């Protein structure tokens, strides 16, 4: 949480800050504040005191005012950052420190945040460059032999191959349809799942796709473009058999999920035993934990309910990263554009099952699969999730779960992410943007320490 | 329909699950079947009618079966 801190140091310091010909620094104003990472690149600013005209109300800003920069009246602003975990509490307590007058939010101001209707920002080739795909390939991280499940609306492999300029492999034997869904693996209509498959293969071009069209469910309560969570339960049970069928020493499975629950209307209220959004004991949240424990890397999109330009379907009044999308044993993925800026629709934490969500950010809103038309971007955290899943699948080429558990890999992704704040984790970007070059270097060290 | 859970030995059948929960066959989604959630715990899930879900022991549920939707493109 970025903050502006209003201080009232000694009058001579205020006079120095206010003097246009005297250079002052944050260190001249304060020796430090507990729990605040001060931004020493920020030049302190003298803040005049508003004073009502004679006889005016001393507590009202709604009247004619004079402003005094006299040292006995003025104060000084410095800039810093407080950990998101304790932002509100610390901001409330800091004024008890000597010199601190008040703490104010310092929100990001931007001219053109990427939102739902924005044109593409960069291309999938830019994403490949940002993901250091040649460096990954040079290290043998291309996804060869790694099963990568796309749980979505089904994959059209011909479209993916045509857009990538190379063939892609869909494993029909290990793919699975929910009850009532017909259609062959890799031959579904071009739609959301095709976009996800394309985006996953950017970093893991040799991965083997497993087609799980869970969002095509036609069970009672479903519609053409949504499914029911019970089908995801069944899909994950199938994926457990896919994982268990592999030799224990070389086992790997990456599961990409670009979906979630937009509304509490279909759920029981938080606090009720049968609730999904906030309840780790819900059957789907149990099977997610069980599959991860068995060795699967599970990724979920953080969601498109970011405060700046949320999807109109978002109906949770707060904390929109819900259910398995906020599960402590999954990687919850936020979205950034190819300029590294968070897209305005990317959901912000804290999560409901686990506070520290999202985990990391990955690229979205780029020209890629053209699944929605020639000019439409691959967008939403729906695209960011498979982009990150592809990176995970690439790493699994040489690091099966027996060598590096899903939990250990998540920790490495956290540690190596490109931090977008100065205090580590934050609720916009999580630990930062996934950084493949740093991840490769960290894996070299892990490998060296084990030899 | 709602989700309920039941603990049974490995290899359990849907019939055994229905019997353990005191449910009739027409109260259970046989097309959905008996789905293993956590093999180590012998924990399974099945779909049942809302009426049947209200009769199962509290530890078994019922659990919500919400609609899930793709997270994109944002609208």
Interface residues (C-beta under 8 A of the other chain):
Chain A: X115 X116 X152 X153 X179 X180 X192 X195 X214 X215 X219 X220 X221 X222 X223 X225 X226 X227 X228 X229 X230 X232 X233 X234 X237 X240 X258 X259 X260 X261 X262 X263 X266 X267 X268 X273 X274 X275 X276 X282 X283 X286 X287 X289 X290 X301 X303 X304 X309 X310 X311 X312 X313 X345 X372 X376 X377 X379 X380 X381 X382 X383 X385
Chain B: X1 X2 X3 X5 X31 X32 X33 X35 X36 X37 X38 X39 X40 X43 X45 X47 X58 X61 X62 X63 X64 X65 X66 X67 X68 X69 X70 X71 X72 X73 X74 X75
